[in-house]
Amino acid sequence: MQVKGQLRERANGSGSGPLTNSAATIRGYDNRHFLHPWEMMSSLGAANRTISTHAEGIYVYDETGRRLIDGPGGMWCTQIGYGRRDMAEAIADQVMKLAYHSPWNTAGEPSALLARKLAELSPGDLNHVSFTTGGSTAVDTAVRFIHFYNNVLGRPEKKRVISREKAYHGSTYLSATMTGKERLETRFDIEKRLVHFLPNVNPNLRPQTMSEADWCREKVADLENAILELGPNTVGGFIAEPIMASGGVIIPPEGYFKACWEVCRKYDVLFIADEVVTAFGRLGHWFASESVFGVVPDMITCAKGLTSGYLPLGACLISDRLLEEVRAKSSADLMFNNGYTYSGHPVCCAAALKNIEIFEQEGILEHVREISPYFLERILRLESNPIVGDARGMGLMGCVEGRLDGEADRLTLDREFGHHIDRECEALGLIVRPLVHMCVFSPPLVIRRPQIDEMFDILEHAIQRVSAEIGG
Ligand SMILES: Cc1ncc(COP(=O)(O)O)c(C=O)c1O
């Protein structure tokens, strides 16, 4: 009871405001010691990041007490919004009941209930859940399973995974190997024998005279040709985000995902849907693969929205069919040597169960389906500004892209567009995520219509300011 009482006090505000240390101290320590994800070496030790102090609903507060709309939903993950006392209590209850048990040799209630729930919510026969610590380790697990599966089936050469330019699959060695971001390849060693990249599927890149349907056929043919060129006996899997998220909310042409899945079926290539961003409501469904794109993958990876960012947790869902095939070939000592100290962590699983319960009780998926057409309408309005080249979105994912000078390399042009917009938005009370010449946003799913207006009014204003500054 004492724990609950304390949490209640915090949720009401008394412990959530000012920092315990001065902002200068925290910033100093952060600059000096925290090597942040994707740290820019040129500003190492001097990044002077804004300090987030507390949050409520869709709003985050900084060290000066300013209230900012959380445009990117943390990092595509704060689905149910911040400051949920019921979530805090579910977490605290599990901490007091059982903070940890070894997943190697014991079962636990939260992980068993959550595995069953994910099996129920996911499509087809995806009834086995390998719990991980986040999205990268879920992708790692999926790729390792492809290797394991084909070794067991006696075809050790069938290992290569086909991925796509601009895809992001994570930051472990293996998931980074599957990632199609140009810069990664130049700065890290990638095991190229494990992966093959297909060209960008963004329909905006097609020649002006080409229809989207033809573009789709071409992109699907890219996959089939790659399988044939590499040899179907060497290609073990295809990994794809239904919508590329950090690649810039790239929405593939209509029918693309399903047609790729059919190609994979034809050549006995396993289809991994990386739903680390799209699962848990981002597109208005638990999982987007079947509900939005008509595909039942062989494996689905998920994380982020699974706990709405309250605690780290990921999962790789694997089909019964694959595990049965493996079991049929099993020798006495065969094991899938994959898993982590924190696989199925009871507290993280309790958070995920509470998160799913909140989704169900509050009709969050229905809310996203209802509100997303308006979200899209507001995104599309941004295109009227001359410095905007493209604005697009689906569900509660959106992207605004600076106008580019046609033929030249996109990475070298208008690099600053994202940063200009980000700076102006932050001054006006909105966090966006700058990505070179783009800004992406994916607000908490509980965002309401007036808050969508508030968000896009700021964005429009910021774009006008930047337009006045750099000319448009
Ligand atoms: C599609 C996708 N897959 C995998 C990952 C990696 O997830 P994590 O950062 O939780 O390891 C991300 C992270 O943004 C992602 O967007």
The ligand as an ORCA input file, in Angstrom:
! r2SCAN-3c Opt
* xyz 0 1
  C      11.343     -0.835    -37.576
  C      12.315     -0.888    -36.434
  N      12.900     -2.055    -36.144
  C      13.763     -2.154    -35.107
  C      14.077     -1.066    -34.334
  C      15.042     -1.207    -33.203
  O      14.365     -1.138    -31.975
  P      15.123     -0.804    -30.613
  O      15.651      0.589    -30.740
  O      14.056     -0.969    -29.571
  O      16.214     -1.798    -30.432
  C      13.473      0.159    -34.607
  C      13.794      1.345    -33.785
  O      13.445      2.461    -34.091
  C      12.586      0.266    -35.707
  O      12.017      1.428    -36.026
*
